[in-house]
Amino acid sequence: MATNEIIKPIDVDISGAAIIINWNDGHRGIYPHRMLRLRCPCASCVEEMTGRALLDPDHVPSGVRAVDQMAVGQYALQFLWDDAHYTGIYTYRTLRAACTCIACNEGRAGQR
């Protein structure tokens, strides 16, 4: 992969216990549904000027799931959640940073 090539998803599977994103650099990202829903970056969930969280986690069902997804341009994904929320646009950079796979978790632990 060329160093200036944009890292982007080649496959997104929302059908399992977690959302699985296979990236064009060979990485397989794992994203629990509720974790991503709680990290929604839209203006209803995050105060635009300060970045303060507006979403109350107690109002997000514990079993919330993505029921659909679509690409937004060449830089992000948008999910439709079964709690009828659909306005968050998750950039590829944000998604890669939120990956919960073992390698990413170990990498973050090593940065501390």
C-alpha positions in Angstrom: 0.0 0.0 0.0 1.4 3.4 -1.0 2.1 5.8 1.9 -0.2 8.5 0.4 -3.1 6.1 -0.2 -6.2 6.7 1.9 -7.0 3.9 4.3 -10.7 3.0 3.7 -13.1 0.1 4.3 -13.4 -2.5 1.7 -16.1 -4.4 3.5 -18.5 -3.6 6.4 -20.4 -6.4 8.2 -23.0 -5.2 10.7 -24.7 -8.6 11.1 -22.8 -10.0 14.1 -22.3 -9.2 17.7 -19.9 -6.4 16.7 -19.5 -4.4 13.5 -16.5 -5.8 11.5 -14.7 -3.5 9.1 -12.1 -4.9 6.8 -9.8 -2.1 5.7 -7.8 -1.8 2.4 -4.5 -2.1 4.3 -5.4 -5.6 5.6 -6.6 -4.6 9.1 -9.8 -6.2 10.5 -11.5 -3.7 12.8 -13.9 -4.7 15.5 -16.5 -2.3 16.8 -19.2 -3.2 19.4 -22.5 -1.7 18.2 -23.3 0.2 21.4 -19.8 1.5 21.7 -20.0 3.1 18.3 -23.6 4.4 18.9 -22.4 6.1 22.2 -19.5 7.7 20.2 -21.9 9.3 17.7 -20.3 12.6 16.6 -23.5 14.3 15.3 -24.7 17.7 16.6 -27.5 16.0 18.6 -25.0 13.8 20.5 -22.0 16.2 20.8 -22.1 20.0 21.4 -20.6 21.5 18.3 -18.6 24.3 19.8 -17.2 22.6 22.9 -17.2 18.9 22.0 -19.2 18.2 25.2 -21.2 15.0 25.1 -24.9 15.6 25.0 -25.9 12.0 24.6 -27.1 10.4 27.8 -25.8 6.7 27.8 -28.8 5.7 29.9 -31.1 6.6 26.9 -29.3 4.3 24.5 -30.6 0.7 24.7 -28.0 -1.8 25.9 -28.7 -4.0 22.8 -28.7 -1.2 20.2 -27.5 -2.4 16.8 -26.7 -0.9 13.4 -29.3 -2.1 10.9 -27.8 -0.4 7.9 -24.7 1.6 6.8 -23.5 3.6 3.9 -20.4 5.3 2.7 -20.3 9.1 2.9 -18.1 10.3 0.1 -14.6 8.9 0.3 -14.0 9.7 4.0 -16.7 8.3 6.3 -19.4 5.8 7.1 -22.9 6.6 8.4 -25.0 4.0 10.3 -28.7 3.6 10.8 -29.2 2.4 14.4 -32.2 0.4 15.5 -33.0 3.2 18.0 -33.9 5.3 14.9 -30.7 7.5 15.1 -29.0 8.0 11.8 -27.3 11.4 11.7 -23.8 10.6 12.8 -21.0 10.5 10.2 -18.0 8.5 11.4 -14.8 9.4 9.5 -12.5 6.6 8.6 -9.8 8.2 10.9 -12.3 8.2 13.8 -13.3 4.5 13.2 -9.7 3.3 13.0 -8.9 5.1 16.3 -11.9 3.4 17.9 -11.0 -0.1 16.9 -11.2 -2.6 19.8 -9.2 -5.4 18.2 -6.3 -6.9 20.3 -3.6 -5.3 18.2 -5.1 -1.8 18.5 -5.8 -2.2 22.2 -2.2 -3.3 22.8 -0.9 -0.4 20.7 -2.9 2.1 22.7 -1.7 0.6 26.0 1.9 0.9 24.8 1.4 4.6 24.1 0.5 5.4 27.8 
